[in-house]
Amino acid sequence: MLPWVILGVVAVPLVVVAYVASRRKTAAGERPASEDAQAQAETEREFAEAEAYEAKWREDDEKRFHREHLP
């Protein structure tokens, strides 16, 4: 019984703290604080291009699906 209590009191909080710290580090690394307006605009433009390509691809895929003859 004692090992389970120790596990609950020591190990679980350590795992939770490590998880929270890793999430903060990841979130901070995704977009550097020193990113200027030009770099941010470039990133937004790239995302817009990707979304437009995805929308075109979905439309083409749907057309191709409707043309396809199923056996």
C-alpha positions in Angstrom: 0.0 0.0 0.0 2.8 2.4 0.9 4.5 2.3 -2.6 1.2 3.4 -4.2 0.9 6.3 -1.8 4.5 7.3 -2.6 3.8 7.0 -6.3 0.7 9.2 -6.0 2.3 11.8 -3.9 5.7 12.1 -5.6 5.7 10.6 -9.1 2.4 11.9 -10.4 3.0 15.6 -9.5 6.5 15.3 -11.1 5.0 14.0 -14.3 2.4 16.8 -14.4 5.0 19.4 -13.8 7.3 18.0 -16.6 4.3 17.9 -19.0 3.3 21.5 -18.2 6.9 22.7 -18.6 7.3 20.9 -22.0 4.0 22.4 -23.3 5.2 25.9 -22.3 8.5 25.4 -24.0 6.8 24.1 -27.2 4.4 27.0 -27.3 7.1 29.5 -26.9 9.2 27.9 -29.6 6.4 27.8 -32.2 6.6 31.5 -32.8 9.7 33.4 -31.8 9.1 36.7 -29.9 11.6 38.5 -32.1 9.5 37.8 -35.3 9.1 41.1 -37.1 6.0 42.3 -39.0 7.5 41.2 -42.4 8.2 37.7 -41.2 4.7 37.4 -39.7 3.2 38.7 -42.9 5.2 36.1 -44.9 4.0 33.3 -42.5 0.4 34.4 -42.9 0.8 34.5 -46.7 2.2 31.0 -46.8 -0.8 29.8 -44.7 -3.2 31.5 -47.0 -1.6 29.8 -50.0 -1.7 26.4 -48.3 -5.4 26.8 -47.5 -6.2 27.9 -51.0 -4.3 24.9 -52.4 -6.1 22.6 -50.0 -9.5 24.0 -51.1 -8.7 23.5 -54.8 -7.4 20.0 -54.1 -10.6 19.0 -52.2 -12.8 20.4 -55.1 -10.8 18.5 -57.7 -10.9 15.3 -55.6 -14.6 15.6 -55.2 -15.0 16.0 -59.0 -12.7 13.0 -59.6 -14.7 10.9 -57.1 -18.0 11.7 -58.9 -16.5 10.8 -62.3 -15.2 7.5 -61.0 -17.2 4.4 -61.9 -17.4 2.0 -59.0 -17.5 -1.7 -59.9 
